[in-house]
Amino acid sequence: MSTEKSSFKKLNYRTKDGKADYCFLFAEIRRESWIAYIIYQPSYGNCSECLHSTLRMKNRNNLFVATPPQIKTLREIKKHAAEWAEFTQEYIRKGNVKSDKKTFIEGRQREMKK
């Protein structure tokens, strides 16, 4: 993780179904936006782990939740990470959630326009 980050917050998150735990490290970047690094998440099992399918990105060796660039507050990034964890849990459970992925992305885009 780069030294250009100025603020870090850690969050453990349990999914609504109570079946999985996730851990995120939120980092503020140049006091302009936030990123959610994935410290821990459940295995994808037999599901594809490709970054596109799982809505993740990577810099160096660090995985993080794909987010719109407009996330400006810690509260927003925590909400986005929780929604991503719920999406991921459904993906792992069902194996294919293309319609859920589209709904997730469109919902985040609407939220950012508010």
QUIMOZI-V326604 format. One record per backbone hydrogen bond with DSSP energy under -1.0 kcal/mol. CO is the residue of the C=O (numbers start at 1). NH is the residue of the N-H. E is the energy in kcal/mol with one decimal. If there is no record, write none. Layout:
co=CO nh=NH e=E
co=CO nh=NH e=E
This chain:
co=4 nh=30 e=-1.2
co=7 nh=28 e=-2.8
co=9 nh=26 e=-3.8
co=11 nh=24 e=-2.8
co=13 nh=22 e=-3.0
co=15 nh=18 e=-2.1
co=20 nh=15 e=-2.4
co=22 nh=13 e=-3.2
co=23 nh=39 e=-2.6
co=23 nh=40 e=-1.7
co=24 nh=11 e=-2.5
co=25 nh=37 e=-2.7
co=26 nh=9 e=-2.2
co=27 nh=35 e=-1.9
co=28 nh=6 e=-2.0
co=29 nh=32 e=-2.8
co=29 nh=33 e=-1.3
co=33 nh=29 e=-3.3
co=35 nh=27 e=-2.4
co=36 nh=65 e=-2.6
co=37 nh=25 e=-2.1
co=40 nh=23 e=-2.5
co=44 nh=47 e=-2.4
co=50 nh=54 e=-1.9
co=51 nh=56 e=-2.2
co=55 nh=66 e=-2.5
co=57 nh=64 e=-2.4
co=59 nh=62 e=-2.6
co=62 nh=59 e=-2.1
co=63 nh=38 e=-2.4
co=64 nh=57 e=-2.7
co=68 nh=71 e=-1.3
co=71 nh=34 e=-1.5
co=73 nh=77 e=-2.0
co=74 nh=78 e=-2.3
co=75 nh=79 e=-1.9
co=76 nh=80 e=-2.5
co=77 nh=81 e=-2.5
co=78 nh=82 e=-2.1
co=79 nh=83 e=-2.4
co=80 nh=84 e=-2.5
co=81 nh=85 e=-2.4
co=82 nh=86 e=-2.1
co=83 nh=87 e=-2.5
co=84 nh=88 e=-3.0
co=85 nh=89 e=-2.4
co=86 nh=90 e=-1.9
co=87 nh=91 e=-2.3
co=88 nh=92 e=-2.6
co=89 nh=93 e=-2.2
co=90 nh=94 e=-3.2
co=91 nh=95 e=-2.6
co=97 nh=101 e=-2.9
co=98 nh=102 e=-2.3
co=99 nh=103 e=-2.3
co=100 nh=104 e=-2.7
co=101 nh=105 e=-2.6
co=102 nh=106 e=-2.8
co=103 nh=107 e=-2.4
co=104 nh=108 e=-2.0
co=105 nh=109 e=-2.2
co=106 nh=110 e=-2.3
co=107 nh=111 e=-2.2
co=108 nh=112 e=-2.0
co=109 nh=113 e=-1.1
